[in-house]
């Protein structure tokens, strides 16, 4: 049995939601069970009326943001690379064009501490 600590990973996607865009529900219904199977949890839901404040850097106008948390990068990559997800991904990208999609590993709080260790 492995005692390796799981570091969470985040699936971050930004899409454009043009006025009158097509129905995104078929994507949600198809992708949700695959996400759940790999422990994916919705943290931020991008939607047409999402309030997003842009403070620094570049951001494309009218882009929305969605974030899912997974138990580890391995779980996230199993979700993304699964034949089941690849078969339904177009239900999202055909309806709301992607701005960007990426995965990022979180951190182990025990490694990052501002307190001195004795």
N, C-alpha and C positions, 0 to 999 in steps of 0.2 A: 504494500500500500504506500502510495506516494505521500510525502508530507510537504511537497512543494506548495508554497503559498500562491494562490491564484491572484494575478493582477488583473483588474477589470480592463476591458477594452471598449472603445466607443466607436460606433458607426455614425458618421456625421455626413448628412446629405443636405444639399441645398438645391432647390428646384425653382423654376419660374411657374407661377400659377396665373396665366393670363385670364382676363375676364372671359367668362363663358367656356372655360376649359371643360374637357370631357369628364366623365365620371371616374373617380379614383377608387371607389369602393371595391370594384372587382380585384384590384391590386391588393388592397388591405385584407380582404377576405382570403385571398390565395397566399399571401406572404405571412400573415399572422401565425398560422400553425407552424410554419418553418422557423420563424423567429422564436416562438415559444419552445420548440424542441431543443434549440441551442441556448436557451436561457435568456434570450433577448428581452429587454424591458424598455418600453417607451419612456424617455425622459422629457423630451421637448417635441411637440407635434407641430410641424409646419402646416399652416392652413392659410387660406386666402386672406383672412382678416388678422393674421398674426401681427402683434406689435413687436417690432424689432428696432432697437436703437443702434445705430452705427456710430462708433466713436473714433476709430482710427483705421488706417490702411484702406485697401480697396474693397469695395462691395458693389456688386452689380445691382442696379435699381430693380425693385420688385422681386428680388430673390427671397425665398423663405427658407427656414432652417428646421431640420429634424435631427434628433439625436436619440440613438438607442444605446443602452448599456448592456454589455455581455459579460459573463463571468471571467472570460479570458480572451486573448487574441485568437487562440485556437478555436474557441467556440464561434467567435465572429467569423473567422475564415471558413469554418465548416458551413456556416449559414450562407455566406456569400458565394462560395464555390459549389454549393450543392446543385446537382442537376435540377432539383425541384425549383429552387429559387431562380436559377438561370432561365428556366422555362417560363416563369411568370413575370420576370423583371420588366419586360416590355409593356406590361399593363400599366406601369408607372411612367416609363420614359416615353411611351407613345402619347400620353395624355398631358403630362407636365414635364417639359424639357429640363434635363438636369443642368445645374450651374456647376456643381462639383459633388463628388462623393469620395470619402476617404475613411480609413480606419486609423485610430490612434490608441496606443496602449496608455493606460492610466499610470499610477505610481503606487509604490508601497510606502505608506506613511511612516513606517518604521525606519526607512532609509533617509527620508527627508525630515529632519528635525531641527528646529531653531534653538532648542535647549541643549545645553552641554550635557554630554553623557559622562557619567562617573565611572 
